[in-house]
Amino acid sequence: MLSSTDSFKQLEQLTKKNNQSYYSLGKELGLPTSFFSEWKRGKMMPKSDKLLILANYFGVPLEYFIKGEEDV
């Protein structure tokens, strides 16, 4: 299982690839910007329901954020 900060790096890769800001992503998915900043700083690891929302949005398996599987 990835650490919180390593899991966030997975999200960073996806947002950079899609040229998307955390603000716009949060607006689209109904997530506050504090969600992303706390995750980035390692203050929390998102629950699986939030990770599933992100996984579905980016079209990656949930394991991408949990185990770091890069097969996307």
CORWOFEN-V825349 format. One record per residue. N is the residue number from 1. RES is the residue in one letter. SS is DSSP state (@ for helix, = for strand, . for the rest). Layout:
# CORWOFEN-V825349
n:N res:RES ss:SS
n:N res:RES ss:SS
This chain:
# CORWOFEN-V825349
n:1 res:M ss:.
n:2 res:L ss:.
n:3 res:S ss:.
n:4 res:S ss:@
n:5 res:T ss:@
n:6 res:D ss:@
n:7 res:S ss:@
n:8 res:F ss:@
n:9 res:K ss:@
n:10 res:Q ss:@
n:11 res:L ss:@
n:12 res:E ss:@
n:13 res:Q ss:@
n:14 res:L ss:@
n:15 res:T ss:@
n:16 res:K ss:@
n:17 res:K ss:@
n:18 res:N ss:.
n:19 res:N ss:.
n:20 res:Q ss:.
n:21 res:S ss:.
n:22 res:Y ss:@
n:23 res:Y ss:@
n:24 res:S ss:@
n:25 res:L ss:@
n:26 res:G ss:@
n:27 res:K ss:@
n:28 res:E ss:@
n:29 res:L ss:@
n:30 res:G ss:.
n:31 res:L ss:.
n:32 res:P ss:.
n:33 res:T ss:@
n:34 res:S ss:@
n:35 res:F ss:@
n:36 res:F ss:@
n:37 res:S ss:@
n:38 res:E ss:@
n:39 res:W ss:@
n:40 res:K ss:@
n:41 res:R ss:.
n:42 res:G ss:.
n:43 res:K ss:.
n:44 res:M ss:.
n:45 res:M ss:.
n:46 res:P ss:.
n:47 res:K ss:.
n:48 res:S ss:@
n:49 res:D ss:@
n:50 res:K ss:@
n:51 res:L ss:@
n:52 res:L ss:@
n:53 res:I ss:@
n:54 res:L ss:@
n:55 res:A ss:@
n:56 res:N ss:@
n:57 res:Y ss:@
n:58 res:F ss:@
n:59 res:G ss:.
n:60 res:V ss:.
n:61 res:P ss:.
n:62 res:L ss:.
n:63 res:E ss:@
n:64 res:Y ss:@
n:65 res:F ss:@
n:66 res:I ss:@
n:67 res:K ss:.
n:68 res:G ss:.
n:69 res:E ss:.
n:70 res:E ss:.
n:71 res:D ss:.
n:72 res:V ss:.
